[in-house]
Amino acid sequence: MNRNFNKIVNCGDRICATLECNGRRLASLDGHGYVSLDAVKRALLDKAGRYIGMAVLTIRNCTQGWRDVTAMATMRRPVAARETAVGAAVPRVGAQYLIPWAS
């Protein structure tokens, strides 16, 4: 299989893409108007919201007939509410993140 060809996305191409994490589909899209692979990835990440772990990104260009499958590791943690009932900002406790694969 020759993987040395350019995966080009044109504005009129029909793109079908999914983002899955831990066997669960976080986001999918099917449409036209994407000008690059980065635009498709950005749209999927925006739709997926916050998640933690390894995700599989599958992009298919139905018009040109190619498919790209990419693994993405991310630490997009949910944002905790940082305000109390009175509206005052809560001070942050702790400033260091644990990176499991680095210890």
N, C-alpha and C positions, 0 to 999 in steps of 0.2 A: 504494500500500500504506500503510495507516494504522499507524504505529508508535507512536502516542500512547496505547496502552491499557496497563493495568497487567498485568504478568505475575505472577499470584498463584499460589503453591504452597500447596495444602491438604495436611493430613497423609494423607488417603486417596488422593491423586492418584498415578497411576503415572508415575514419572519415569524416562526413559532419557537418559543423559548420557555424553559422551566428552570426553577431553582428549588432543589430538594435538599433537606437536611434531616438526617436520622430517619430516612424512609418516609418523610412527610413533605408534601409539596407546600412550599412557602409562598411561591408566586409563579404565575404563568402569564404569558402574553401571546397574542396572535394578531398580527396586523402589519401595516405598511408605515412608511414615513421615518424609519430609522436610517441615519446616515452613516453609522459606523458600528463596529462590534462594541466599542466602549459605550455608545449610547444605549445599546440593548442591555448591556450589563448594568449600567447605571439605573435604567428603568426597572429592571428586575430587583435590584437591591433596594430601591426606593419603595417598591410594592411589598417586599418581604418584611420590612421593618427590622426590629432587633432580634437577633438570634445568636446562639453560641455554638461553635463547633465547625466540623467539616461539611461543606455543602457541595453539591454537584450541580454545575451549570451546564445545561444542554441548549445549544442554539442551532436551529435548523433553518437554512435559507431554502424555502420551498421553490422559489423561482429558479435559482441556480443549481440546486440539487446537492448541496453539501451540508454536513453536520459537524459541529464542534462540541466536544464534551470536555469540560475543564473542572478540576477540583479547586475549591477555594476554602482556605482556613480563615476563620474570622473570630474576633472576640467582641462582637457588637452586643454588649450587655444591655439589658433593659435599664432605663433611667429611672431611678427612684425619685419619689416626690421629695423635693428639697424645701418645701415650705410647710410651716405648721398651720394650724387653724387660724391663728392671728395674722398670718401673712409674713412673719419675720423669716428671714433665711436661716436655715439650720447649718451650723458649721460642719465642715467635712471632717470625718474621723478617718485617719489612715490615708496614706498617699502612695503606697506602693502596691503594685499588682503582682500576683504570683503567676509566673510563667512555668507551667508544669514540665515542659520539655527542656527547660534550661537548668533545672536543679538536679 
